[in-house]
Amino acid sequence: MSKIQMKTPLVEMDGDEMTRIIWQMIKDILLLPYIDLKTEYYDLGLVHRNETDDKVTFDSAEATKKYGVAVKCATITPNAARMPEYNLKQMWKSPNGTIRAILDGTVFRTPILVKGITPYIPTWTKPITIARHAYGDVYKNVEMTAPKGSKAELVLTDADGNEVRELIHDFKDGGIIQGLHNRDESIASFARACFNFALDQKQDVWFATKDTISKKYDHRFKDIFQEIFDNEYKEKFDNAGIEYFYTLIDDAVARVIRSNGGYIWACKNYDGDVMSDMVATAYGSLAMMTSVLVSPDGIYEYEAAHGTVQRHYYKHLKGEKTSTNSVATIFAWSGALKKRGELDGLSELVDFAEKLEKATIQTIEEGVMTGDLAALSTLENKTKVDTEEFLNEVNVRLAAMMN
């Protein structure tokens, strides 16, 4: 069988630890036998980010703007413990945060449902898509330690050089301060991305913040969403038979838990980070959730919603077998290949990506799965396999579909 030819490269962002190992396995077992894979490669592993003073992360984001589609492996955002482990020059910022700030847009995260895995919340019979704002807030913060006796102020200087000052706190004892920001333009892009995605999916949009407490910051989000909806989308939503409503974040959590799913839950950046992990875990596994960043100008970056699986990586380094779930990383590749095929008019590449997803789900539903799913699955006949065995089992089904 001749390999599928690609017209335009994908931007490929390699990552860290166990997901880096899986990344190469997926390419070797599931992609390269079928596709003449064209990628522009960037090594976002922590070692290389440190060597390049994190320039490689910025370069990968600019390449994504150039080519329009990227696929990203999970990466380490270092904490203090990582400094000596990797001999870091500094505690580099989240590469995801850097890339999202450059591309702007919204991250849509949706659980992958399979037979045999019952959500912890049994009423969730349909997927809940988390729409996470991808710019600003705590991910672009400025932090300082406030010594005892210091005074912290918020200072705003307008275009004419006039200052407005607000006292944050007079520190009789020591403390900490943090400065957050966001941009009206980015919030508006977030709103439009959510509304457009809702129209495409024919699903309701729920949006929630804490505007009762944050009367300027969070209220700004609420006002921009409502203004854009009323002026640009209300009639379209009415015609599509879907709705948009706003509520407080605490009320939204209660509604979500009681719901059947099947809607888009729009969240600010940090809320989306936390709630997408909660939703993914409640559906079964963090490794069973797709994640795609969509920018306002139609640029797509696909990734898994989970981390680098550090514990399994240390086992792998000792030569021990691991049973690491690769589904979300497979779907990151399939999502990127499908979008590349759509943009380039390559129906055979789209078809391959869809078959790769079907083969992956079929493998699990036929009882072959990694340890995390084996512990959850209600299927009577199931077999726990290791990381590489699972990918080989997927390939057996994929090869049959391709032939």
Secondary structure, 3 states (H helix, E strand, C coil): CCCEECCCCEEEEECCHHHHHHHHHHHHHHHCCCEECCEEEEECCHHHHHHCCCHHHHHHHHHHHHHCEEEECCCCCCCCCHHHHHCCCCCCCCHHHHHHHHHCCEEEEEECCCCCCCCCCCCCCCCCEEEEECCCHHHHCEEEEECCCCEEEEEEECCCCCEEEEEEEECCCCEEEEECCCCHHHHHHHHHHHHHHHHHHCCCEEEEECCCCCCCHHHHHHHHHHHHHHHHHHHHHHHHCCCEEEEEHHHHHHHHHHCCCCCEEEECHHHHHHHHHHHHHHHCCCCCEEEEEECCCCCEEEEECCCCCHHHHHHHHCCCCCCCCCHHHHHHHHHHHHHHHHHHCCHHHHHHHHHHHHHHHHHHHCCEECHHHHCCCCCCCCEECCHHHHHHHHHHHHHHHHC
